[in-house]
Amino acid sequence: MTLLKYSSLKINKIAASSGFFIGTNIQKGRVNSTIQNEGFGHINGKNAKVRGNVGIVENKSTND
């Protein structure tokens, strides 16, 4: 077993699948899921037009 001693400890952020545990710990069953759906961006150019755009996202995930 490793023993670590700190005179001070600063945590700026705990996010997503991060965690902070003190003592004797056994982590079991921790789950993190992230889904990111994105758009089409932007259109540039003289007389640029967009008509009838369709976006479809198929989500086969069972974690929602």
All heavy atoms as TSV, in Angstrom:
chain	resi	resn	atom	element	x	y	z
A	1	MET	N	N	0.838	-1.178	0.000
A	1	MET	CA	C	0.000	0.000	0.000
A	1	MET	C	C	0.886	1.245	0.000
A	1	MET	O	O	1.903	1.285	0.664
A	1	MET	CB	C	-0.919	0.014	1.220
A	1	MET	CG	C	-1.761	1.281	1.271
A	1	MET	SD	S	-2.625	1.570	2.798
A	1	MET	CE	C	-3.974	0.466	2.631
A	2	THR	N	N	0.483	2.252	-0.767
A	2	THR	CA	C	1.223	3.506	-0.847
A	2	THR	C	C	0.600	4.525	0.094
A	2	THR	O	O	-0.614	4.684	0.125
A	2	THR	CB	C	1.176	4.054	-2.285
A	2	THR	OG1	O	1.721	3.070	-3.150
A	2	THR	CG2	C	1.970	5.332	-2.409
A	3	LEU	N	N	1.428	5.228	0.834
A	3	LEU	CA	C	0.950	6.265	1.742
A	3	LEU	C	C	1.397	7.619	1.203
A	3	LEU	O	O	2.586	7.835	0.976
A	3	LEU	CB	C	1.517	6.052	3.144
A	3	LEU	CG	C	1.150	7.104	4.186
A	3	LEU	CD1	C	-0.355	7.124	4.407
A	3	LEU	CD2	C	1.871	6.824	5.487
A	4	LEU	N	N	0.446	8.505	0.960
A	4	LEU	CA	C	0.743	9.857	0.490
A	4	LEU	C	C	0.314	10.857	1.544
A	4	LEU	O	O	-0.786	10.762	2.079
A	4	LEU	CB	C	-0.009	10.144	-0.813
A	4	LEU	CG	C	0.286	9.227	-1.988
A	4	LEU	CD1	C	-0.647	9.545	-3.138
A	4	LEU	CD2	C	1.714	9.359	-2.432
A	5	LYS	N	N	1.186	11.826	1.856
A	5	LYS	CA	C	0.853	12.871	2.821
A	5	LYS	C	C	0.982	14.220	2.152
A	5	LYS	O	O	1.985	14.514	1.501
A	5	LYS	CB	C	1.790	12.800	4.032
A	5	LYS	CG	C	1.599	11.574	4.875
A	5	LYS	CD	C	2.489	11.622	6.097
A	5	LYS	CE	C	2.268	10.413	6.958
A	5	LYS	NZ	N	3.060	10.480	8.204
A	6	TYR	N	N	-0.049	15.050	2.282
A	6	TYR	CA	C	-0.060	16.404	1.730
A	6	TYR	C	C	-0.271	17.394	2.852
A	6	TYR	O	O	-1.096	17.181	3.736
A	6	TYR	CB	C	-1.212	16.572	0.723
A	6	TYR	CG	C	-1.079	15.728	-0.512
A	6	TYR	CD1	C	-1.698	14.490	-0.599
A	6	TYR	CD2	C	-0.350	16.181	-1.591
A	6	TYR	CE1	C	-1.586	13.715	-1.739
A	6	TYR	CE2	C	-0.229	15.413	-2.741
A	6	TYR	CZ	C	-0.851	14.181	-2.810
A	6	TYR	OH	O	-0.739	13.429	-3.928
A	7	SER	N	N	0.455	18.503	2.794
A	7	SER	CA	C	0.186	19.560	3.765
A	7	SER	C	C	-1.035	20.356	3.339
A	7	SER	O	O	-1.737	20.921	4.167
A	7	SER	CB	C	1.400	20.477	3.919
A	7	SER	OG	O	1.725	21.064	2.668
A	8	SER	N	N	-1.304	20.393	2.026
A	8	SER	CA	C	-2.529	21.014	1.521
A	8	SER	C	C	-2.852	20.407	0.157
A	8	SER	O	O	-1.980	19.890	-0.530
A	8	SER	CB	C	-2.374	22.530	1.404
A	8	SER	OG	O	-1.438	22.846	0.399
A	9	LEU	N	N	-4.109	20.482	-0.208
A	9	LEU	CA	C	-4.561	19.928	-1.477
A	9	LEU	C	C	-5.657	20.828	-2.019
A	9	LEU	O	O	-6.595	21.159	-1.305
A	9	LEU	CB	C	-5.097	18.508	-1.282
A	9	LEU	CG	C	-5.649	17.805	-2.514
A	9	LEU	CD1	C	-4.550	17.578	-3.535
A	9	LEU	CD2	C	-6.281	16.480	-2.105
A	10	LYS	N	N	-5.538	21.235	-3.288
A	10	LYS	CA	C	-6.531	22.096	-3.918
A	10	LYS	C	C	-7.093	21.386	-5.143
A	10	LYS	O	O	-6.342	20.937	-6.001
A	10	LYS	CB	C	-5.905	23.427	-4.340
A	10	LYS	CG	C	-6.875	24.369	-5.002
A	10	LYS	CD	C	-6.201	25.673	-5.383
A	10	LYS	CE	C	-7.182	26.596	-6.076
A	10	LYS	NZ	N	-6.563	27.848	-6.478
A	11	ILE	N	N	-8.405	21.279	-5.208
A	11	ILE	CA	C	-9.077	20.670	-6.354
A	11	ILE	C	C	-9.818	21.780	-7.083
A	11	ILE	O	O	-10.698	22.418	-6.511
A	11	ILE	CB	C	-10.050	19.568	-5.904
A	11	ILE	CG1	C	-9.277	18.477	-5.177
A	11	ILE	CG2	C	-10.825	19.022	-7.101
A	11	ILE	CD1	C	-10.143	17.434	-4.546
A	12	ASN	N	N	-9.459	22.009	-8.353
A	12	ASN	CA	C	-10.092	23.079	-9.122
A	12	ASN	C	C	-11.421	22.651	-9.730
A	12	ASN	O	O	-12.330	23.447	-9.856
A	12	ASN	CB	C	-9.167	23.565	-10.239
A	12	ASN	CG	C	-7.961	24.281	-9.697
A	12	ASN	OD1	O	-8.069	25.010	-8.712
A	12	ASN	ND2	N	-6.815	24.067	-10.299
A	13	LYS	N	N	-11.537	21.394	-10.125
A	13	LYS	CA	C	-12.750	20.969	-10.809
A	13	LYS	C	C	-12.894	19.450	-10.753
A	13	LYS	O	O	-11.927	18.730	-10.932
A	13	LYS	CB	C	-12.694	21.420	-12.271
A	13	LYS	CG	C	-13.921	21.102	-13.088
A	13	LYS	CD	C	-13.764	21.669	-14.492
A	13	LYS	CE	C	-14.998	21.422	-15.316
A	13	LYS	NZ	N	-14.864	21.965	-16.666
A	14	ILE	N	N	-14.108	18.993	-10.499
A	14	ILE	CA	C	-14.431	17.580	-10.614
A	14	ILE	C	C	-15.577	17.499	-11.611
A	14	ILE	O	O	-16.628	18.074	-11.412
A	14	ILE	CB	C	-14.840	16.960	-9.267
A	14	ILE	CG1	C	-13.659	16.973	-8.311
A	14	ILE	CG2	C	-15.359	15.546	-9.469
A	14	ILE	CD1	C	-13.947	16.372	-6.967
A	15	ALA	N	N	-15.357	16.816	-12.734
A	15	ALA	CA	C	-16.364	16.753	-13.795
A	15	ALA	C	C	-16.318	15.398	-14.483
A	15	ALA	O	O	-15.362	14.644	-14.320
A	15	ALA	CB	C	-16.119	17.865	-14.814
A	16	ALA	N	N	-17.345	15.129	-15.254
A	16	ALA	CA	C	-17.460	13.908	-16.056
A	16	ALA	C	C	-17.269	12.686	-15.177
A	16	ALA	O	O	-18.015	12.489	-14.231
A	16	ALA	CB	C	-16.485	13.948	-17.224
A	17	SER	N	N	-16.256	11.888	-15.433
A	17	SER	CA	C	-16.071	10.655	-14.658
A	17	SER	C	C	-15.030	10.821	-13.569
A	17	SER	O	O	-14.493	9.840	-13.067
A	17	SER	CB	C	-15.674	9.519	-15.599
A	17	SER	OG	O	-14.466	9.827	-16.252
A	18	SER	N	N	-14.730	12.045	-13.182
A	18	SER	CA	C	-13.756	12.285	-12.123
A	18	SER	C	C	-14.357	11.980	-10.757
A	18	SER	O	O	-15.566	11.939	-10.591
A	18	SER	CB	C	-13.302	13.749	-12.144
A	18	SER	OG	O	-12.716	14.073	-13.369
A	19	GLY	N	N	-13.504	11.813	-9.795
A	19	GLY	CA	C	-13.968	11.610	-8.432
A	19	GLY	C	C	-12.848	11.879	-7.449
A	19	GLY	O	O	-11.675	11.819	-7.794
A	20	PHE	N	N	-13.210	12.203	-6.209
A	20	PHE	CA	C	-12.239	12.422	-5.151
A	20	PHE	C	C	-12.684	11.597	-3.951
A	20	PHE	O	O	-13.802	11.756	-3.463
A	20	PHE	CB	C	-12.157	13.903	-4.788
A	20	PHE	CG	C	-11.206	14.185	-3.671
A	20	PHE	CD1	C	-9.846	14.092	-3.870
A	20	PHE	CD2	C	-11.672	14.518	-2.413
A	20	PHE	CE1	C	-8.957	14.326	-2.836
A	20	PHE	CE2	C	-10.796	14.766	-1.375
A	20	PHE	CZ	C	-9.437	14.667	-1.595
A	21	PHE	N	N	-11.846	10.698	-3.510
A	21	PHE	CA	C	-12.211	9.778	-2.444
A	21	PHE	C	C	-11.163	9.838	-1.347
A	21	PHE	O	O	-9.972	9.902	-1.621
A	21	PHE	CB	C	-12.305	8.349	-2.985
A	21	PHE	CG	C	-13.230	8.230	-4.157
A	21	PHE	CD1	C	-12.742	8.312	-5.450
A	21	PHE	CD2	C	-14.589	8.071	-3.964
A	21	PHE	CE1	C	-13.589	8.212	-6.531
A	21	PHE	CE2	C	-15.451	7.971	-5.047
A	21	PHE	CZ	C	-14.953	8.035	-6.325
A	22	ILE	N	N	-11.609	9.805	-0.112
A	22	ILE	CA	C	-10.710	9.843	1.041
A	22	ILE	C	C	-10.895	8.554	1.833
A	22	ILE	O	O	-12.011	8.109	2.043
A	22	ILE	CB	C	-11.018	11.058	1.940
A	22	ILE	CG1	C	-10.800	12.346	1.157
A	22	ILE	CG2	C	-10.168	11.039	3.186
A	22	ILE	CD1	C	-11.221	13.576	1.906
A	23	GLY	N	N	-9.795	7.975	2.270
A	23	GLY	CA	C	-9.875	6.759	3.067
A	23	GLY	C	C	-9.657	5.529	2.212
A	23	GLY	O	O	-9.158	5.597	1.105
A	24	THR	N	N	-10.055	4.396	2.736
A	24	THR	CA	C	-9.940	3.144	2.005
A	24	THR	C	C	-11.180	3.002	1.145
A	24	THR	O	O	-12.297	2.922	1.650
A	24	THR	CB	C	-9.836	1.950	2.973
A	24	THR	OG1	O	-8.699	2.164	3.807
A	24	THR	CG2	C	-9.675	0.653	2.219
A	25	ASN	N	N	-10.999	2.999	-0.157
A	25	ASN	CA	C	-12.132	3.007	-1.078
A	25	ASN	C	C	-12.000	1.907	-2.115
A	25	ASN	O	O	-10.914	1.616	-2.599
A	25	ASN	CB	C	-12.198	4.338	-1.837
A	25	ASN	CG	C	-12.465	5.499	-0.924
A	25	ASN	OD1	O	-13.583	5.701	-0.528
A	25	ASN	ND2	N	-11.417	6.222	-0.582
A	26	ILE	N	N	-13.123	1.336	-2.454
A	26	ILE	CA	C	-13.216	0.418	-3.581
A	26	ILE	C	C	-14.359	0.938	-4.446
A	26	ILE	O	O	-15.510	0.922	-4.019
A	26	ILE	CB	C	-13.493	-1.025	-3.134
A	26	ILE	CG1	C	-12.369	-1.533	-2.235
A	26	ILE	CG2	C	-13.680	-1.921	-4.345
A	26	ILE	CD1	C	-12.624	-2.887	-1.623
A	27	GLN	N	N	-14.029	1.438	-5.625
A	27	GLN	CA	C	-15.047	1.963	-6.522
A	27	GLN	C	C	-15.569	0.818	-7.393
A	27	GLN	O	O	-14.800	0.162	-8.073
A	27	GLN	CB	C	-14.493	3.082	-7.414
A	27	GLN	CG	C	-14.271	4.387	-6.681
A	27	GLN	CD	C	-13.047	4.372	-5.806
A	27	GLN	OE1	O	-12.009	3.904	-6.239
A	27	GLN	NE2	N	-13.155	4.849	-4.600
A	28	LYS	N	N	-16.882	0.629	-7.355
A	28	LYS	CA	C	-17.497	-0.422	-8.162
A	28	LYS	C	C	-18.701	0.166	-8.887
A	28	LYS	O	O	-19.446	0.949	-8.314
A	28	LYS	CB	C	-17.973	-1.574	-7.272
A	28	LYS	CG	C	-16.840	-2.357	-6.640
A	28	LYS	CD	C	-17.342	-3.394	-5.681
A	28	LYS	CE	C	-18.072	-4.489	-6.412
A	28	LYS	NZ	N	-18.484	-5.585	-5.533
A	29	GLY	N	N	-18.872	-0.218	-10.123
A	29	GLY	CA	C	-20.067	0.159	-10.862
A	29	GLY	C	C	-20.144	1.610	-11.285
A	29	GLY	O	O	-21.220	2.109	-11.597
A	30	ARG	N	N	-19.033	2.324	-11.312
A	30	ARG	CA	C	-19.051	3.727	-11.750
A	30	ARG	C	C	-19.256	3.763	-13.253
A	30	ARG	O	O	-18.615	3.045	-13.999
A	30	ARG	CB	C	-17.740	4.425	-11.383
A	30	ARG	CG	C	-17.606	4.659	-9.896
A	30	ARG	CD	C	-16.286	5.318	-9.580
A	30	ARG	NE	N	-16.069	6.528	-10.341
A	30	ARG	CZ	C	-16.192	7.761	-9.867
A	30	ARG	NH1	N	-16.533	7.940	-8.628
A	30	ARG	NH2	N	-15.963	8.787	-10.625
A	31	VAL	N	N	-20.159	4.622	-13.695
A	31	VAL	CA	C	-20.492	4.725	-15.111
A	31	VAL	C	C	-20.546	6.195	-15.503
A	31	VAL	O	O	-21.060	7.022	-14.763
A	31	VAL	CB	C	-21.865	4.070	-15.399
A	31	VAL	CG1	C	-22.253	4.260	-16.845
A	31	VAL	CG2	C	-21.839	2.603	-15.045
A	32	ASN	N	N	-19.998	6.516	-16.666
A	32	ASN	CA	C	-20.108	7.860	-17.210
A	32	ASN	C	C	-20.475	7.740	-18.685
A	32	ASN	O	O	-19.918	6.922	-19.407
A	32	ASN	CB	C	-18.793	8.619	-17.065
A	32	ASN	CG	C	-18.901	10.021	-17.612
A	32	ASN	OD1	O	-19.798	10.750	-17.242
A	32	ASN	ND2	N	-18.011	10.384	-18.501
A	33	SER	N	N	-21.415	8.551	-19.123
A	33	SER	CA	C	-21.853	8.515	-20.508
A	33	SER	C	C	-21.969	9.938	-21.024
A	33	SER	O	O	-22.489	10.811	-20.334
A	33	SER	CB	C	-23.208	7.811	-20.604
A	33	SER	OG	O	-23.682	7.874	-21.929
A	34	THR	N	N	-21.473	10.178	-22.226
A	34	THR	CA	C	-21.545	11.507	-22.833
A	34	THR	C	C	-22.038	11.376	-24.264
A	34	THR	O	O	-21.559	10.517	-25.003
A	34	THR	CB	C	-20.164	12.177	-22.845
A	34	THR	OG1	O	-19.692	12.280	-21.500
A	34	THR	CG2	C	-20.224	13.555	-23.447
A	35	ILE	N	N	-22.997	12.230	-24.627
A	35	ILE	CA	C	-23.483	12.285	-25.997
A	35	ILE	C	C	-23.368	13.733	-26.462
A	35	ILE	O	O	-23.755	14.650	-25.744
A	35	ILE	CB	C	-24.949	11.827	-26.094
A	35	ILE	CG1	C	-25.057	10.363	-25.712
A	35	ILE	CG2	C	-25.490	12.048	-27.495
A	35	ILE	CD1	C	-26.475	9.855	-25.663
A	36	GLN	N	N	-22.816	13.922	-27.645
A	36	GLN	CA	C	-22.672	15.272	-28.197
A	36	GLN	C	C	-23.247	15.291	-29.605
A	36	GLN	O	O	-22.755	14.593	-30.487
A	36	GLN	CB	C	-21.205	15.694	-28.225
A	36	GLN	CG	C	-21.002	17.095	-28.751
A	36	GLN	CD	C	-19.556	17.524	-28.636
A	36	GLN	OE1	O	-18.788	16.964	-27.869
A	36	GLN	NE2	N	-19.178	18.511	-29.394
A	37	ASN	N	N	-24.300	16.066	-29.794
A	37	ASN	CA	C	-24.897	16.245	-31.107
A	37	ASN	C	C	-24.469	17.609	-31.630
A	37	ASN	O	O	-24.548	18.596	-30.909
A	37	ASN	CB	C	-26.421	16.173	-31.031
A	37	ASN	CG	C	-26.885	14.834	-30.510
A	37	ASN	OD1	O	-26.272	13.827	-30.786
A	37	ASN	ND2	N	-27.949	14.824	-29.752
A	38	GLU	N	N	-24.026	17.667	-32.866
A	38	GLU	CA	C	-23.506	18.911	-33.410
A	38	GLU	C	C	-24.320	19.368	-34.607
A	38	GLU	O	O	-24.958	18.558	-35.278
A	38	GLU	CB	C	-22.046	18.728	-33.811
A	38	GLU	CG	C	-21.161	18.412	-32.617
A	38	GLU	CD	C	-19.703	18.334	-32.973
A	38	GLU	OE1	O	-19.340	18.639	-34.129
A	38	GLU	OE2	O	-18.915	17.968	-32.104
A	39	GLY	N	N	-24.256	20.662	-34.874
A	39	GLY	CA	C	-24.990	21.247	-35.987
A	39	GLY	C	C	-24.196	21.235	-37.276
A	39	GLY	O	O	-23.155	20.599	-37.390
A	40	PHE	N	N	-24.681	21.975	-38.262
A	40	PHE	CA	C	-24.090	21.971	-39.591
A	40	PHE	C	C	-22.989	23.015	-39.768
A	40	PHE	O	O	-22.345	23.043	-40.790
A	40	PHE	CB	C	-25.170	22.233	-40.646
A	40	PHE	CG	C	-26.149	21.104	-40.753
A	40	PHE	CD1	C	-27.427	21.243	-40.253
A	40	PHE	CD2	C	-25.788	19.908	-41.347
A	40	PHE	CE1	C	-28.335	20.209	-40.350
A	40	PHE	CE2	C	-26.690	18.865	-41.448
A	40	PHE	CZ	C	-27.968	19.025	-40.943
A	41	GLY	N	N	-22.815	23.911	-38.831
A	41	GLY	CA	C	-21.788	24.942	-38.986
A	41	GLY	C	C	-22.370	26.210	-39.578
A	41	GLY	O	O	-23.484	26.594	-39.263
A	42	HIS	N	N	-21.621	26.857	-40.477
A	42	HIS	CA	C	-22.084	28.119	-41.050
A	42	HIS	C	C	-21.864	28.114	-42.563
A	42	HIS	O	O	-21.072	27.338	-43.097
A	42	HIS	CB	C	-21.371	29.301	-40.402
A	42	HIS	CG	C	-19.891	29.260	-40.568
A	42	HIS	ND1	N	-19.069	28.557	-39.715
A	42	HIS	CD2	C	-19.070	29.809	-41.499
A	42	HIS	CE1	C	-17.805	28.693	-40.124
A	42	HIS	NE2	N	-17.785	29.441	-41.202
A	43	ILE	N	N	-22.566	29.016	-43.222
A	43	ILE	CA	C	-22.497	29.138	-44.677
A	43	ILE	C	C	-21.874	30.488	-45.011
A	43	ILE	O	O	-22.300	31.510	-44.488
A	43	ILE	CB	C	-23.906	29.064	-45.312
A	43	ILE	CG1	C	-24.619	27.781	-44.891
A	43	ILE	CG2	C	-23.824	29.201	-46.824
A	43	ILE	CD1	C	-23.959	26.518	-45.382
A	44	ASN	N	N	-20.876	30.512	-45.875
A	44	ASN	CA	C	-20.230	31.747	-46.315
A	44	ASN	C	C	-20.345	31.873	-47.825
A	44	ASN	O	O	-20.475	30.882	-48.538
A	44	ASN	CB	C	-18.738	31.747	-45.954
A	44	ASN	CG	C	-18.501	31.959	-44.487
A	44	ASN	OD1	O	-19.272	32.616	-43.813
A	44	ASN	ND2	N	-17.417	31.398	-43.985
A	45	GLY	N	N	-20.254	33.085	-48.294
A	45	GLY	CA	C	-20.197	33.300	-49.738
A	45	GLY	C	C	-21.306	34.213	-50.234
A	45	GLY	O	O	-22.371	34.310	-49.645
A	46	LYS	N	N	-21.028	34.873	-51.316
A	46	LYS	CA	C	-21.991	35.780	-51.924
A	46	LYS	C	C	-23.161	34.963	-52.487
A	46	LYS	O	O	-22.957	33.985	-53.204
A	46	LYS	CB	C	-21.310	36.572	-53.045
A	46	LYS	CG	C	-22.159	37.664	-53.631
A	46	LYS	CD	C	-21.344	38.455	-54.644
A	46	LYS	CE	C	-22.196	39.579	-55.204
A	46	LYS	NZ	N	-21.430	40.364	-56.178
A	47	ASN	N	N	-24.349	35.356	-52.151
A	47	ASN	CA	C	-25.585	34.692	-52.584
A	47	ASN	C	C	-25.681	33.227	-52.121
A	47	ASN	O	O	-26.347	32.427	-52.762
A	47	ASN	CB	C	-25.736	34.756	-54.107
A	47	ASN	CG	C	-25.826	36.180	-54.617
A	47	ASN	OD1	O	-26.474	37.022	-53.993
A	47	ASN	ND2	N	-25.161	36.466	-55.723
A	48	ALA	N	N	-25.002	32.873	-51.036
A	48	ALA	CA	C	-25.075	31.507	-50.517
A	48	ALA	C	C	-26.447	31.272	-49.903
A	48	ALA	O	O	-26.972	32.114	-49.180
A	48	ALA	CB	C	-23.983	31.285	-49.478
A	49	LYS	N	N	-27.051	30.148	-50.220
A	49	LYS	CA	C	-28.380	29.816	-49.705
A	49	LYS	C	C	-28.403	28.361	-49.257
A	49	LYS	O	O	-27.721	27.512	-49.827
A	49	LYS	CB	C	-29.444	30.027	-50.784
A	49	LYS	CG	C	-29.586	31.465	-51.210
A	49	LYS	CD	C	-30.622	31.615	-52.296
A	49	LYS	CE	C	-30.665	33.072	-52.740
A	49	LYS	NZ	N	-31.615	33.267	-53.825
A	50	VAL	N	N	-29.218	28.109	-48.273
A	50	VAL	CA	C	-29.432	26.747	-47.800
A	50	VAL	C	C	-30.934	26.530	-47.764
A	50	VAL	O	O	-31.671	27.308	-47.186
A	50	VAL	CB	C	-28.843	26.542	-46.390
A	50	VAL	CG1	C	-29.129	25.150	-45.879
A	50	VAL	CG2	C	-27.348	26.805	-46.399
A	51	ARG	N	N	-31.386	25.450	-48.366
A	51	ARG	CA	C	-32.820	25.164	-48.397
A	51	ARG	C	C	-33.060	23.701	-48.043
A	51	ARG	O	O	-32.372	22.820	-48.552
A	51	ARG	CB	C	-33.392	25.422	-49.792
A	51	ARG	CG	C	-33.376	26.848	-50.182
A	51	ARG	CD	C	-34.079	27.034	-51.509
A	51	ARG	NE	N	-33.866	28.409	-51.947
A	51	ARG	CZ	C	-33.744	28.782	-53.182
A	51	ARG	NH1	N	-33.813	27.897	-54.154
A	51	ARG	NH2	N	-33.565	30.034	-53.505
A	52	GLY	N	N	-34.040	23.488	-47.234
A	52	GLY	CA	C	-34.503	22.133	-46.949
A	52	GLY	C	C	-33.519	21.225	-46.244
A	52	GLY	O	O	-33.589	20.007	-46.417
A	53	ASN	N	N	-32.604	21.787	-45.454
A	53	ASN	CA	C	-31.670	20.930	-44.710
A	53	ASN	C	C	-32.415	20.097	-43.677
A	53	ASN	O	O	-33.341	20.567	-43.038
A	53	ASN	CB	C	-30.622	21.768	-43.989
A	53	ASN	CG	C	-29.478	22.131	-44.878
A	53	ASN	OD1	O	-29.584	22.046	-46.084
A	53	ASN	ND2	N	-28.388	22.541	-44.285
A	54	VAL	N	N	-31.981	18.874	-43.529
A	54	VAL	CA	C	-32.554	17.979	-42.530
A	54	VAL	C	C	-31.403	17.287	-41.813
A	54	VAL	O	O	-30.482	16.784	-42.445
A	54	VAL	CB	C	-33.459	16.911	-43.190
A	54	VAL	CG1	C	-33.964	15.927	-42.152
A	54	VAL	CG2	C	-34.612	17.570	-43.915
A	55	GLY	N	N	-31.452	17.276	-40.504
A	55	GLY	CA	C	-30.456	16.562	-39.710
A	55	GLY	C	C	-31.138	15.494	-38.883
A	55	GLY	O	O	-32.157	15.747	-38.251
A	56	ILE	N	N	-30.600	14.309	-38.900
A	56	ILE	CA	C	-31.174	13.195	-38.148
A	56	ILE	C	C	-30.088	12.616	-37.254
A	56	ILE	O	O	-28.982	12.329	-37.708
A	56	ILE	CB	C	-31.706	12.093	-39.096
A	56	ILE	CG1	C	-32.822	12.664	-39.963
A	56	ILE	CG2	C	-32.179	10.895	-38.301
A	56	ILE	CD1	C	-33.291	11.709	-41.033
A	57	VAL	N	N	-30.414	12.435	-35.971
A	57	VAL	CA	C	-29.507	11.800	-35.032
A	57	VAL	C	C	-30.151	10.496	-34.587
A	57	VAL	O	O	-31.250	10.492	-34.051
A	57	VAL	CB	C	-29.246	12.698	-33.798
A	57	VAL	CG1	C	-28.376	11.981	-32.781
A	57	VAL	CG2	C	-28.606	14.001	-34.226
A	58	GLU	N	N	-29.474	9.401	-34.843
A	58	GLU	CA	C	-29.962	8.101	-34.420
A	58	GLU	C	C	-29.209	7.704	-33.163
A	58	GLU	O	O	-27.991	7.552	-33.193
A	58	GLU	CB	C	-29.748	7.057	-35.511
A	58	GLU	CG	C	-30.311	5.712	-35.140
A	58	GLU	CD	C	-30.175	4.709	-36.277
A	58	GLU	OE1	O	-29.832	5.106	-37.405
A	58	GLU	OE2	O	-30.407	3.523	-36.022
A	59	ASN	N	N	-29.926	7.576	-32.077
A	59	ASN	CA	C	-29.310	7.274	-30.787
A	59	ASN	C	C	-29.621	5.817	-30.416
A	59	ASN	O	O	-30.729	5.502	-30.029
A	59	ASN	CB	C	-29.833	8.228	-29.731
A	59	ASN	CG	C	-29.152	8.026	-28.392
A	59	ASN	OD1	O	-28.302	7.164	-28.248
A	59	ASN	ND2	N	-29.522	8.805	-27.415
A	60	LYS	N	N	-28.620	4.964	-30.552
A	60	LYS	CA	C	-28.805	3.552	-30.208
A	60	LYS	C	C	-28.366	3.252	-28.783
A	60	LYS	O	O	-28.361	2.121	-28.370
A	60	LYS	CB	C	-28.021	2.686	-31.192
A	60	LYS	CG	C	-28.537	2.768	-32.594
A	60	LYS	CD	C	-27.767	1.858	-33.516
A	60	LYS	CE	C	-28.307	1.949	-34.922
A	60	LYS	NZ	N	-27.612	1.052	-35.842
A	61	SER	N	N	-27.992	4.297	-28.032
A	61	SER	CA	C	-27.509	4.121	-26.666
A	61	SER	C	C	-28.656	3.741	-25.745
A	61	SER	O	O	-29.754	4.266	-25.826
A	61	SER	CB	C	-26.864	5.410	-26.169
A	61	SER	OG	O	-26.531	5.293	-24.818
A	62	THR	N	N	-28.395	2.830	-24.817
A	62	THR	CA	C	-29.395	2.448	-23.822
A	62	THR	C	C	-29.110	3.089	-22.476
A	62	THR	O	O	-29.789	2.824	-21.503
A	62	THR	CB	C	-29.419	0.909	-23.658
A	62	THR	OG1	O	-28.121	0.473	-23.237
A	62	THR	CG2	C	-29.813	0.234	-24.941
A	63	ASN	N	N	-28.091	3.976	-22.406
A	63	ASN	CA	C	-27.706	4.602	-21.143
A	63	ASN	C	C	-28.439	5.909	-20.877
A	63	ASN	O	O	-28.198	6.543	-19.878
A	63	ASN	CB	C	-26.199	4.875	-21.126
A	63	ASN	CG	C	-25.408	3.594	-21.115
A	63	ASN	OD1	O	-25.888	2.568	-20.655
A	63	ASN	ND2	N	-24.208	3.634	-21.636
A	64	ASP	N	N	-29.306	6.364	-21.769
A	64	ASP	CA	C	-29.991	7.652	-21.589
A	64	ASP	C	C	-31.084	7.553	-20.554
A	64	ASP	O	O	-31.810	6.659	-20.431
A	64	ASP	CB	C	-30.581	8.133	-22.912
A	64	ASP	CG	C	-29.486	8.481	-23.917
A	64	ASP	OD1	O	-28.340	8.593	-23.486
A	64	ASP	OD2	O	-29.784	8.623	-25.104
